[in-house]
Amino acid sequence: MRLDAVPVANTVKSTNVIALPPSGETRLVVAIPYDTEPGSRAGFGTALGLWLELARALKVMVPDHSVSFVAVGAEETPINGGSLGSRRLAQFLLDEELEPTMVTISKVGESRPESLVVFGDDPGICASEECISSGTRTNVYERAGFESVVVAGDPDALGPALLEFLSGTRR
């Protein structure tokens, strides 16, 4: 576990919470902002609960996995264009010369039941074209050169799909 300070303004700080993989090798990073968008209808607790349960379940399924779980802070601050935690994480990964695929969990619970939406390059999380948005989104991780996806949707659909992907059991 590592805590990485995210400067926000003057002496104010936020923190990225980084759970390093048991294998010691970071192949994938599952990131989630732990602050919420202004006016967001999705409950913070649902997304964070999904993220925590993924980490727990993956450890049970694959004890020596290569997935880091990161909760990023200061995402929704308007200071310096926002996404401060993601920018700090991307720089940390570059400094460590790591090249993981980034999976960002966003807006859990805002889509219709049993839905899964994927934005960005699809590394196998979503099996059908209907899941993938026709629009493209550029995020901090893509701009830093990482393969990246943003996933959203109903936790009952998103949780099992992500667990299968992260554990390598996706058929």
N, C-alpha and C positions, 0 to 999 in steps of 0.2 A: 504494500500500500504506500502511496506517495501523495502528499499534499503539495500542490503547486500554487503559489500565490499569484493572483491576477490583479495587477494594479488597475484601479478604476479612476480615481482622482485624488491628487495630493496624498493624504495618508490613508484614504479609504481603500480597502482591498476586498476582493472576493477570493474564492479558492476553487481550483479544479481538484477533484478527488479522483485519484487514479488507482485502480486495482490492477496490479500487474498479473500477467498469466502465470500459472504454476509451472509451465514448461520453460519459462524464462525467455521465450521467443514470441514476439508480438506479430502475428499474422493478420489479425483482425482487431479493430477497435470498435466497440459499441459505445456510442456517446449519447448523452441526453442532457439537455439544459435543465438546470434545476430552478431557474426562475421562469416565470410565465409571461407570455405575450399579453400586453394590455388588452383587455376586453375578450380574452380567450374564453371560450365556453368549456374547453376540455379541462378536466380536473387535473391538477398537478399530481395528485396522489396516484391516479390511475397509471400515468406514464411512468412515474418513478417506481411504483409497485411492479409493473411489468418488467422494467429494467432489473430490479433487484431479484425478481423471481427467475429471470433468464440466467443471471449470474449463478444463482443457487442451483438451478436445474442442470446447467451445463457442467458444473463441478461434480455433480452426482453422475451424470452420463459419461463425461470424459474428464477424469480427475487431472490429467496432465495436459489440458487444452492450451491453445496458444492465442486466446482472446483476452484483450484488455477491456475493462469496463471503466468508462470515465464519465463522471458527472461534471459538466462544465458550468461555471458561474459567470455572471455578468454578461449573459447573452443579449438580454433585452434592454440594456442600458443604452441611451442615445449618445453617450460619450464616444468620440472618435469613430463614429459609424457603427457602433455596436459590435456584437459577436466577439467580445473581448476574450471570453473563455476559449472559444473555438480557435481564435487566432493564436492564443497562447499555446494551446495544445498542438496545433499544426507546427508552430515554431519548435516546440519541444521535440516532436517526432523528427523534424528535419535535422535539428541539432544532434540527435541520437543516431542519425542516419538510418532510420527505420522507414519501411515502405509498406505499411499495412493498408488493407482495404478498410475504409471508414464506413460504418453503418450508423446513421443518426436517427434516433427515434424521435418523431415529432407528431404532435396533435393526436395522441391516442384517445380514442373514444369519440372523435368528431365525425367519423364517417358512418355510413349506414351499417347495420348489423352484418357481421361476417364479411366485411370488406377489408381489403388490403391494397394500399396505394404505394407505389414505388416511384421515386424520381431519381434520375441519374443513371449511370451505368448499372446494368443488372447483373450482379455476380451469381445469380441463381436463387435469390430469395423468392422471387415470384415466377411461377411456372407458366403463366398464360399472358398473352399480349394485353388482355383486357385490364390487367392489374397495373400496367405501366402507363403513366400519364403521357399524352402526346406532347405536352409542353416540356421544356427543359428548364432546369433550375441550376444556377451556378452557386455553389456554396464555398465557404472558406477553404475547405479541404480540397475541392477540385482546383481552385485557384492556386493552391500550394503544390499541385501536381499529384495528389493522391487519387486513386480510384475511390469513388464515393457514391453512396446511395442514401436517400432520405426515405424512411418508411413511416407510414401513418395508417390509422384505421382502427377497427374494432379490436380490442385486446384479445378476444376469443379467437380471432383469425390470425392476428399478428404474432402472438406469443408462440403458438406451435410452429408456424412457418419459420420464424427466426431461430427457434431452438433446433429445428431440423437442419437449417442452413449452418448454424454455428457448430453443431456437433458432427457435421458431415454425413448425416443420415438422410438428407433430402434425396428422394427418388425421382 
